[in-house]
Amino acid sequence: MRNLSLKHIETLRAIAAAGSLVQAAAALNMTPAALTARVKGLEDAVGLTLFDRTSTGMRLTKTGEAALEASRGVERAMRDFTDTMLAIRTGEGGRLSVGAVSTAKYFAPRLIAAFVASQPKIDLRFQIGNRDATIESLRSGEIEIALSGRPPRDMAVEKFPLGPHPYVLIAAPEHRFAGAKRLTRADLAGEAFLFREIGSGTRSLFDDFIGDIRIKAVQMSMELGSNETIKQAVMAGIGIALISAHTVAAEVESGRLVCLDVEELPIIRYWYVINRTDRILSPAARAFRDFAVGQGSKYLPRVAGLDPAASFELLSPGQETASESWGKPDASARGHAAVKTVYPNGSPS
C-alpha cells in the first residue's frame, strides 16, 4: 500500500467517470499506454482487481466501487487542505458548497448573492433540493452548510437560527372568511382544506393545528405535492391551506391570496443554518455561517399584516448557549446571539 499516490486516486475517479480508458486518458492529458501502466500500478498496489475490462470499456468491480467511495474522503481532505491553506495565506477565498431546501428558494438566492458580493473570491456552489436530498448531501459531505427549517435527528449537527418562519392559513380573496376577524378553529369545520403529503413538515403542522376539528371526508384525499400547486389550487377557489408565509408573500401583496385571521396563527417556526459537528468547517463555511446568522433575516420575505419578528427573541451570548445542537458543539461558533425558540406542542420537528 505504500506505493499508492494521489495520482492513483485520480486514475480511479477518471476511469469511473468516463467508463473508458481512452476517454479517461484524454481527460487527464495522458496517452492510453501511460494510463494503462498507472492502472496496473494501482491494482498491484492494492492487490485487488478494481476494473472489469469489457468490449465497451471499463467498469468498476464491487471492490472498485468501494475504492471509489473511499476516495471521496481523500478528495474532501485534499480540498479542505487546499482551502485552509488558501484562506490562511490570503485571509479570504476558498471553496464552499451550500444546500437549501426547496421552500428556502424564496430567500436563499438573495442571501447567497449578498454573501458572494461581500466575499467575491470565494468559489461558492449552491444547490436547492427537497429536504431529504439536502440532508443527504450534508451527510455525504457534498455540502458543508444546509439551510433548512427541520434539522436532522439522525446525525450530529449544530443549528444556528437565521430568522422566523411563519405559517399562515391562506384563501382566495373571494372566500367567505376573507376579511373576517378572530376566527376560531371551530369556525373552520366543514371547510375544504388542501394540504401536503403525509411525512412533510407542513403536513405535520397542519395535523397538529387542525386537531380534532372535523373535515369533510371527501376532502381528506386532496393531498398536493408542492407549495406551488397548493397556491394555484387555493387561488382557483378549490379550498384553503396552511402554508409557509414565505411562499405566498408575493401573492398576498398582489391581492391574489389573503391570510385568514385565525386563533393560534401564525405558527412560528425558524430557519436554521446547519452544519455537521463531526467535521471541521472550512474558513469559507464559517464566514458564510456568520454572515447568514447575522444578516440572513433581512432577506426573508415580508408578508403584509404579519410581524413574525415579534416572536423572535434574540438573547445575548451570556444568557444562553450560542447554538442548539444534537452532538458536540463547534467551539468556533461561540459568541453568536442565540434565539429562544418556542415550538408548537414543544417540538422542533
DRENZA-39605 format. One record per residue (C-alpha): residue in one letter; x, y, z. Coordinates in nm, 4 decimals. Layout:
<pts>
+------+----------+----------+----------+
: type :        u :        v :        w :
+------+----------+----------+----------+
:    a :        X :        Y :        Z :
...
+------+----------+----------+----------+
</pts>
This chain:
<pts>
+------+----------+----------+----------+
: type :        u :        v :        w :
+------+----------+----------+----------+
:    m :   0.0000 :   0.0000 :   0.0000 :
:    r :   0.2967 :   0.2329 :   0.0415 :
:    n :   0.3145 :   0.2819 :  -0.3339 :
:    l :  -0.0315 :   0.4385 :  -0.3533 :
:    s :  -0.0429 :   0.8045 :  -0.4532 :
:    l :  -0.2929 :   1.0770 :  -0.5303 :
:    k :  -0.2359 :   1.0053 :  -0.8993 :
:    h :  -0.3779 :   0.6582 :  -0.8432 :
:    i :  -0.6878 :   0.8135 :  -0.6850 :
:    e :  -0.7125 :   1.0473 :  -0.9833 :
:    t :  -0.6920 :   0.7475 :  -1.2170 :
:    l :  -0.9670 :   0.5582 :  -1.0349 :
:    r :  -1.2052 :   0.8537 :  -1.0439 :
:    a :  -1.1315 :   0.9446 :  -1.4058 :
:    i :  -1.1997 :   0.5946 :  -1.5403 :
:    a :  -1.5102 :   0.5564 :  -1.3248 :
:    a :  -1.6461 :   0.8834 :  -1.4673 :
:    a :  -1.5512 :   0.8172 :  -1.8297 :
:    g :  -1.6205 :   0.4438 :  -1.8475 :
:    s :  -1.3359 :   0.4115 :  -2.0964 :
:    l :  -0.9609 :   0.4100 :  -2.0590 :
:    v :  -0.9162 :   0.6099 :  -2.3805 :
:    q :  -1.1599 :   0.8820 :  -2.2721 :
:    a :  -1.0121 :   0.8929 :  -1.9225 :
:    a :  -0.6630 :   0.9291 :  -2.0705 :
:    a :  -0.7824 :   1.2227 :  -2.2814 :
:    a :  -0.9380 :   1.3874 :  -1.9744 :
:    l :  -0.6102 :   1.3504 :  -1.7852 :
:    n :  -0.3986 :   1.4628 :  -2.0835 :
:    m :  -0.2195 :   1.1265 :  -2.0897 :
:    t :  -0.1640 :   0.8602 :  -2.3505 :
:    p :  -0.3694 :   0.5411 :  -2.3138 :
:    a :  -0.0480 :   0.3439 :  -2.2700 :
:    a :   0.0651 :   0.5633 :  -1.9817 :
:    l :  -0.2744 :   0.5363 :  -1.8143 :
:    t :  -0.2752 :   0.1583 :  -1.8607 :
:    a :   0.0560 :   0.1422 :  -1.6744 :
:    r :  -0.0872 :   0.3562 :  -1.3961 :
:    v :  -0.3940 :   0.1283 :  -1.3660 :
:    k :  -0.1643 :  -0.1713 :  -1.3347 :
:    g :   0.0335 :   0.0076 :  -1.0666 :
:    l :  -0.2866 :   0.0888 :  -0.8772 :
:    e :  -0.4179 :  -0.2689 :  -0.8851 :
:    d :  -0.0746 :  -0.4094 :  -0.7958 :
:    a :  -0.0509 :  -0.1693 :  -0.5003 :
:    v :  -0.3841 :  -0.2756 :  -0.3506 :
:    g :  -0.3552 :  -0.6374 :  -0.4590 :
:    l :  -0.7104 :  -0.6376 :  -0.5942 :
:    t :  -0.8897 :  -0.6118 :  -0.9274 :
:    l :  -1.0695 :  -0.2783 :  -0.9427 :
:    f :  -1.1901 :  -0.2793 :  -1.3047 :
:    d :  -1.3690 :  -0.5188 :  -1.5353 :
:    r :  -1.2393 :  -0.4923 :  -1.8914 :
:    t :  -1.5263 :  -0.5258 :  -2.1386 :
:    s :  -1.5744 :  -0.4834 :  -2.5107 :
:    t :  -1.7427 :  -0.1476 :  -2.4470 :
:    g :  -1.4924 :  -0.0070 :  -2.1995 :
:    m :  -1.4014 :  -0.0415 :  -1.8332 :
:    r :  -1.6354 :  -0.0612 :  -1.5376 :
:    l :  -1.5744 :  -0.0838 :  -1.1669 :
:    t :  -1.5875 :  -0.4155 :  -0.9869 :
:    k :  -1.7602 :  -0.4275 :  -0.6479 :
:    t :  -1.4184 :  -0.3743 :  -0.4942 :
:    g :  -1.3634 :  -0.0839 :  -0.7305 :
:    e :  -1.6909 :   0.0744 :  -0.6210 :
:    a :  -1.5786 :   0.0504 :  -0.2574 :
:    a :  -1.2448 :   0.2064 :  -0.3536 :
:    l :  -1.4257 :   0.4910 :  -0.5334 :
:    e :  -1.6397 :   0.5630 :  -0.2284 :
:    a :  -1.3310 :   0.5665 :  -0.0056 :
:    s :  -1.1557 :   0.8008 :  -0.2496 :
:    r :  -1.4188 :   1.0669 :  -0.1906 :
:    g :  -1.2884 :   1.1094 :   0.1617 :
:    v :  -0.9392 :   1.1656 :   0.0231 :
:    e :  -1.0748 :   1.4235 :  -0.2196 :
:    r :  -1.2565 :   1.6078 :   0.0600 :
:    a :  -0.9437 :   1.6053 :   0.2750 :
:    m :  -0.7310 :   1.7481 :  -0.0067 :
:    r :  -0.9954 :   2.0113 :  -0.0838 :
:    d :  -1.0119 :   2.1112 :   0.2834 :
:    f :  -0.6329 :   2.1286 :   0.2997 :
:    t :  -0.6129 :   2.3471 :  -0.0103 :
:    d :  -0.8956 :   2.5741 :   0.1049 :
:    t :  -0.7461 :   2.6134 :   0.4509 :
:    m :  -0.4026 :   2.6999 :   0.3184 :
:    l :  -0.5504 :   2.9486 :   0.0718 :
:    a :  -0.7633 :   3.1147 :   0.3375 :
:    i :  -0.4718 :   3.1371 :   0.5799 :
:    r :  -0.2460 :   3.2806 :   0.3119 :
:    t :  -0.4867 :   3.5399 :   0.1743 :
:    g :  -0.7342 :   3.5924 :   0.4566 :
:    e :  -1.0171 :   3.5222 :   0.2155 :
:    g :  -1.1180 :   3.2885 :  -0.0637 :
:    g :  -1.1604 :   2.9138 :  -0.0702 :
:    r :  -1.4405 :   2.6902 :  -0.1897 :
:    l :  -1.7841 :   2.6467 :  -0.0322 :
:    s :  -2.0886 :   2.4327 :  -0.1101 :
:    v :  -2.4255 :   2.5321 :   0.0361 :
:    g :  -2.7547 :   2.3478 :   0.0029 :
:    a :  -3.1063 :   2.4682 :   0.0758 :
:    v :  -3.4459 :   2.3023 :   0.0971 :
:    s :  -3.6894 :   2.3960 :  -0.1773 :
:    t :  -3.9014 :   2.6299 :   0.0370 :
:    a :  -3.5881 :   2.8369 :   0.1023 :
:    k :  -3.5783 :   2.9358 :  -0.2655 :
:    y :  -3.7881 :   3.2397 :  -0.1738 :
:    f :  -3.4960 :   3.3984 :   0.0129 :
:    a :  -3.1792 :   3.1872 :  -0.0199 :
:    p :  -3.0675 :   3.3218 :  -0.3621 :
:    r :  -3.0706 :   3.6796 :  -0.2292 :
:    l :  -2.8773 :   3.5718 :   0.0806 :
:    i :  -2.6226 :   3.3880 :  -0.1330 :
:    a :  -2.5854 :   3.6841 :  -0.3698 :
:    a :  -2.5231 :   3.9224 :  -0.0800 :
:    f :  -2.2604 :   3.6936 :   0.0706 :
:    v :  -2.0818 :   3.6473 :  -0.2626 :
:    a :  -2.0783 :   4.0249 :  -0.3078 :
:    s :  -1.9074 :   4.0594 :   0.0309 :
:    q :  -1.6634 :   3.7727 :  -0.0375 :
:    p :  -1.6060 :   3.7804 :  -0.4159 :
:    k :  -1.3032 :   3.5481 :  -0.4064 :
:    i :  -1.4935 :   3.2581 :  -0.2526 :
:    d :  -1.5911 :   2.9899 :  -0.5031 :
:    l :  -1.9458 :   2.9198 :  -0.3842 :
:    r :  -2.1579 :   2.6379 :  -0.5201 :
:    f :  -2.5271 :   2.6468 :  -0.4361 :
:    q :  -2.7941 :   2.3805 :  -0.4780 :
:    i :  -3.1649 :   2.3651 :  -0.3966 :
:    g :  -3.3491 :   2.0369 :  -0.3464 :
:    n :  -3.6078 :   1.8681 :  -0.1317 :
:    r :  -3.5299 :   1.8168 :   0.2344 :
:    d :  -3.4220 :   1.4536 :   0.2024 :
:    a :  -3.1779 :   1.5331 :  -0.0795 :
:    t :  -3.0362 :   1.8351 :   0.1044 :
:    i :  -2.9801 :   1.6442 :   0.4280 :
:    e :  -2.8238 :   1.3546 :   0.2384 :
:    s :  -2.5832 :   1.5997 :   0.0707 :
:    l :  -2.4877 :   1.7286 :   0.4157 :
:    r :  -2.4374 :   1.3720 :   0.5367 :
:    s :  -2.2141 :   1.2758 :   0.2419 :
:    g :  -2.0045 :   1.5916 :   0.2613 :
:    e :  -2.1223 :   1.7215 :  -0.0751 :
:    i :  -2.2264 :   2.0401 :   0.1051 :
:    e :  -2.0867 :   2.1942 :   0.4243 :
:    i :  -2.3846 :   2.4117 :   0.5129 :
:    a :  -2.7573 :   2.3455 :   0.4837 :
:    l :  -3.0417 :   2.5960 :   0.5098 :
:    s :  -3.3481 :   2.4217 :   0.6489 :
:    g :  -3.6270 :   2.4519 :   0.8991 :
:    r :  -3.6008 :   2.0922 :   1.0208 :
:    p :  -3.2560 :   1.9786 :   1.1368 :
:    p :  -3.1940 :   1.6048 :   1.1018 :
:    r :  -3.2226 :   1.3861 :   1.4088 :
:    d :  -3.0015 :   1.1011 :   1.2904 :
:    m :  -2.6643 :   1.2750 :   1.2698 :
:    a :  -2.4699 :   1.5147 :   1.4886 :
:    v :  -2.5451 :   1.8662 :   1.3678 :
:    e :  -2.5322 :   2.2154 :   1.5039 :
:    k :  -2.8039 :   2.4631 :   1.4117 :
:    f :  -2.7991 :   2.8407 :   1.4248 :
:    p :  -3.1186 :   3.0451 :   1.3886 :
:    l :  -3.1378 :   3.2531 :   1.0735 :
:    g :  -3.4838 :   3.4013 :   1.1231 :
:    p :  -3.8517 :   3.3308 :   1.1927 :
:    h :  -4.0541 :   3.1143 :   0.9557 :
:    p :  -4.4286 :   3.1791 :   0.9995 :
:    y :  -4.7054 :   2.9527 :   0.8713 :
:    v :  -5.0429 :   3.1022 :   0.7815 :
:    l :  -5.3838 :   2.9930 :   0.6578 :
:    i :  -5.4460 :   3.1236 :   0.3058 :
:    a :  -5.7611 :   3.1597 :   0.0979 :
:    a :  -5.8764 :   3.3161 :  -0.2259 :
:    p :  -5.9861 :   3.6813 :  -0.1916 :
:    e :  -6.3441 :   3.5757 :  -0.2704 :
:    h :  -6.3587 :   3.3235 :   0.0150 :
:    r :  -6.6343 :   3.3797 :   0.2699 :
:    f :  -6.3778 :   3.4154 :   0.5502 :
:    a :  -6.1652 :   3.6765 :   0.3695 :
:    g :  -6.1696 :   3.9876 :   0.5879 :
:    a :  -6.3248 :   3.8086 :   0.8856 :
:    k :  -6.1679 :   3.8804 :   1.2243 :
:    r :  -6.0692 :   3.6464 :   1.5061 :
:    l :  -6.1881 :   3.3233 :   1.3549 :
:    t :  -6.1672 :   3.0157 :   1.5744 :
:    r :  -6.0634 :   2.6700 :   1.4667 :
:    a :  -6.4238 :   2.5597 :   1.5192 :
:    d :  -6.5255 :   2.8090 :   1.2500 :
:    l :  -6.3163 :   2.6086 :   1.0047 :
:    a :  -6.5186 :   2.2894 :   1.0483 :
:    g :  -6.6503 :   2.1644 :   0.7166 :
:    e :  -6.4076 :   2.3757 :   0.5122 :
:    a :  -6.2269 :   2.2226 :   0.2172 :
:    f :  -5.8591 :   2.2019 :   0.3061 :
:    l :  -5.5663 :   2.1441 :   0.0741 :
:    f :  -5.2554 :   2.0018 :   0.2332 :
:    r :  -4.9195 :   1.8424 :   0.1679 :
:    e :  -4.8450 :   1.4716 :   0.1631 :
:    i :  -4.8062 :   1.2691 :   0.4825 :
:    g :  -4.4498 :   1.2971 :   0.6113 :
:    s :  -4.3898 :   1.6565 :   0.5061 :
:    g :  -4.3186 :   1.9162 :   0.7731 :
:    t :  -4.6141 :   2.1288 :   0.6629 :
:    r :  -4.8479 :   1.8285 :   0.6882 :
:    s :  -4.7348 :   1.7632 :   1.0464 :
:    l :  -4.8064 :   2.1256 :   1.1347 :
:    f :  -5.1476 :   2.1018 :   0.9714 :
:    d :  -5.2389 :   1.7868 :   1.1644 :
:    d :  -5.1349 :   1.9471 :   1.4939 :
:    f :  -5.3199 :   2.2682 :   1.4157 :
:    i :  -5.6476 :   2.1192 :   1.2962 :
:    g :  -5.6598 :   1.8742 :   1.5881 :
:    d :  -5.9986 :   1.7147 :   1.6266 :
:    i :  -6.1818 :   1.9606 :   1.4017 :
:    r :  -6.3893 :   1.7512 :   1.1636 :
:    i :  -6.3144 :   1.7927 :   0.7929 :
:    k :  -6.5360 :   1.6574 :   0.5178 :
:    a :  -6.4201 :   1.3036 :   0.4449 :
:    v :  -6.4076 :   1.3669 :   0.0706 :
:    q :  -6.1568 :   1.6448 :   0.1227 :
:    m :  -5.9103 :   1.4200 :   0.3023 :
:    s :  -5.7949 :   1.2834 :  -0.0323 :
:    m :  -5.6868 :   1.6255 :  -0.1582 :
:    e :  -5.3126 :   1.5972 :  -0.0950 :
:    l :  -5.0790 :   1.8003 :  -0.3151 :
:    g :  -4.7074 :   1.7523 :  -0.3614 :
:    s :  -4.5750 :   2.1082 :  -0.3812 :
:    n :  -4.6368 :   2.4524 :  -0.2383 :
:    e :  -4.6735 :   2.5989 :  -0.5868 :
:    t :  -4.9557 :   2.3573 :  -0.6699 :
:    i :  -5.1285 :   2.4359 :  -0.3419 :
:    k :  -5.1091 :   2.8103 :  -0.4099 :
:    q :  -5.2622 :   2.7710 :  -0.7529 :
:    a :  -5.5396 :   2.5496 :  -0.6177 :
:    v :  -5.6240 :   2.7972 :  -0.3424 :
:    m :  -5.6293 :   3.0880 :  -0.5886 :
:    a :  -5.8699 :   2.8824 :  -0.8011 :
:    g :  -6.1068 :   2.8625 :  -0.5051 :
:    i :  -6.0756 :   2.4873 :  -0.4501 :
:    g :  -6.0017 :   2.5218 :  -0.0790 :
:    i :  -5.7899 :   2.6843 :   0.1904 :
:    a :  -5.4432 :   2.5775 :   0.3099 :
:    l :  -5.1886 :   2.6085 :   0.5883 :
:    i :  -4.8619 :   2.7074 :   0.4228 :
:    s :  -4.5299 :   2.8837 :   0.4765 :
:    a :  -4.5893 :   3.2580 :   0.4700 :
:    h :  -4.2622 :   3.2978 :   0.2827 :
:    t :  -4.4016 :   3.1057 :  -0.0151 :
:    v :  -4.7021 :   3.3371 :  -0.0558 :
:    a :  -4.5591 :   3.6831 :   0.0148 :
:    a :  -4.5834 :   3.7946 :  -0.3488 :
:    e :  -4.9380 :   3.6624 :  -0.3946 :
:    v :  -5.0610 :   3.8250 :  -0.0736 :
:    e :  -4.9020 :   4.1558 :  -0.1669 :
:    s :  -5.0652 :   4.1480 :  -0.5121 :
:    g :  -5.4049 :   4.0547 :  -0.3696 :
:    r :  -5.4255 :   3.7118 :  -0.5311 :
:    l :  -5.4333 :   3.5457 :  -0.1897 :
:    v :  -5.5324 :   3.6537 :   0.1603 :
:    c :  -5.4148 :   3.5388 :   0.5012 :
:    l :  -5.7046 :   3.4451 :   0.7264 :
:    d :  -5.7202 :   3.5848 :   1.0803 :
:    v :  -5.7446 :   3.2665 :   1.2882 :
:    e :  -5.6651 :   3.1973 :   1.6535 :
:    e :  -5.3207 :   3.0454 :   1.7211 :
:    l :  -5.1923 :   3.1677 :   1.3849 :
:    p :  -4.9388 :   3.2361 :   1.2565 :
:    i :  -4.7446 :   2.9334 :   1.3779 :
:    i :  -4.3844 :   3.0455 :   1.4151 :
:    r :  -4.1036 :   2.8125 :   1.3274 :
:    y :  -3.7465 :   2.9032 :   1.2382 :
:    w :  -3.4992 :   2.8801 :   0.9566 :
:    y :  -3.1631 :   2.7367 :   1.0561 :
:    v :  -2.8080 :   2.7358 :   0.9278 :
:    i :  -2.6962 :   2.3760 :   0.9842 :
:    n :  -2.3550 :   2.2120 :   0.9812 :
:    r :  -2.2162 :   1.8794 :   1.0957 :
:    t :  -2.0349 :   1.8774 :   1.4296 :
:    d :  -1.8041 :   1.5872 :   1.3418 :
:    r :  -1.6300 :   1.7776 :   1.0622 :
:    i :  -1.4229 :   2.0920 :   1.0883 :
:    l :  -1.5771 :   2.3738 :   0.8884 :
:    s :  -1.3657 :   2.5388 :   0.6228 :
:    p :  -1.2911 :   2.9101 :   0.6729 :
:    a :  -1.5313 :   2.9900 :   0.3880 :
:    a :  -1.8096 :   2.7913 :   0.5550 :
:    r :  -1.7529 :   2.9666 :   0.8866 :
:    a :  -1.7632 :   3.3025 :   0.7081 :
:    f :  -2.0939 :   3.2120 :   0.5416 :
:    r :  -2.2435 :   3.0845 :   0.8663 :
:    d :  -2.1513 :   3.4071 :   1.0450 :
:    f :  -2.2968 :   3.6137 :   0.7604 :
:    a :  -2.6207 :   3.4125 :   0.7429 :
:    v :  -2.6769 :   3.4233 :   1.1189 :
:    g :  -2.6000 :   3.7935 :   1.1392 :
:    q :  -2.7623 :   3.9172 :   0.8182 :
:    g :  -2.9949 :   3.6420 :   0.6973 :
:    s :  -3.3216 :   3.7635 :   0.8498 :
:    k :  -3.3208 :   4.0783 :   0.6355 :
:    y :  -3.3568 :   3.8627 :   0.3220 :
:    l :  -3.6656 :   3.6774 :   0.4440 :
:    p :  -3.9889 :   3.7674 :   0.2598 :
:    r :  -4.2225 :   4.0032 :   0.4436 :
:    v :  -4.5931 :   3.9258 :   0.4411 :
:    a :  -4.8431 :   4.2107 :   0.4738 :
:    g :  -5.0105 :   4.2076 :   0.8138 :
:    l :  -4.7570 :   3.9761 :   0.9790 :
:    d :  -4.4849 :   4.0732 :   1.2220 :
:    p :  -4.3016 :   3.7447 :   1.2802 :
:    a :  -4.0043 :   3.9253 :   1.4299 :
:    a :  -4.2156 :   3.9905 :   1.7388 :
:    s :  -4.1864 :   3.6215 :   1.8206 :
:    f :  -3.8147 :   3.6062 :   1.7529 :
:    e :  -3.6398 :   3.6962 :   2.0756 :
:    l :  -3.2646 :   3.7476 :   2.0488 :
:    l :  -3.0632 :   3.6680 :   2.3582 :
:    s :  -2.7187 :   3.7927 :   2.4444 :
:    p :  -2.4389 :   3.5315 :   2.4317 :
:    g :  -2.4202 :   3.5286 :   2.8106 :
:    q :  -2.7843 :   3.4346 :   2.8592 :
:    e :  -2.7984 :   3.1157 :   2.6592 :
:    t :  -2.5692 :   2.8917 :   2.4575 :
:    a :  -2.4971 :   3.0296 :   2.1134 :
:    s :  -2.6447 :   2.7325 :   1.9353 :
:    e :  -2.8656 :   2.4331 :   1.9758 :
:    s :  -2.7166 :   2.1034 :   1.8678 :
:    w :  -2.7518 :   1.7277 :   1.8626 :
:    g :  -2.3938 :   1.6190 :   1.9187 :
:    k :  -2.0770 :   1.8004 :   2.0155 :
:    p :  -2.0951 :   2.1780 :   1.9559 :
:    d :  -1.8447 :   2.3597 :   1.7379 :
:    a :  -1.6353 :   2.5837 :   1.9596 :
:    s :  -1.5740 :   2.8249 :   1.6713 :
:    a :  -1.9394 :   2.9272 :   1.6835 :
:    r :  -1.9322 :   3.0749 :   2.0323 :
:    g :  -2.0292 :   3.4371 :   2.0636 :
:    h :  -2.3279 :   3.4426 :   1.8276 :
:    a :  -2.6582 :   3.5714 :   1.9563 :
:    a :  -2.8924 :   3.2874 :   2.0351 :
:    v :  -3.2651 :   3.2576 :   1.9914 :
:    k :  -3.5196 :   3.1415 :   2.2407 :
:    t :  -3.7389 :   2.9273 :   2.0211 :
:    v :  -4.0966 :   2.8387 :   2.1018 :
:    y :  -4.2338 :   2.5420 :   1.9101 :
:    p :  -4.5943 :   2.4267 :   1.8688 :
:    n :  -4.6523 :   2.1476 :   2.1218 :
:    g :  -4.2910 :   2.1839 :   2.2342 :
:    s :  -4.1494 :   2.0009 :   1.9315 :
:    p :  -3.8829 :   2.1370 :   1.6933 :
:    s :  -3.9513 :   1.8826 :   1.4210 :
+------+----------+----------+----------+
</pts>
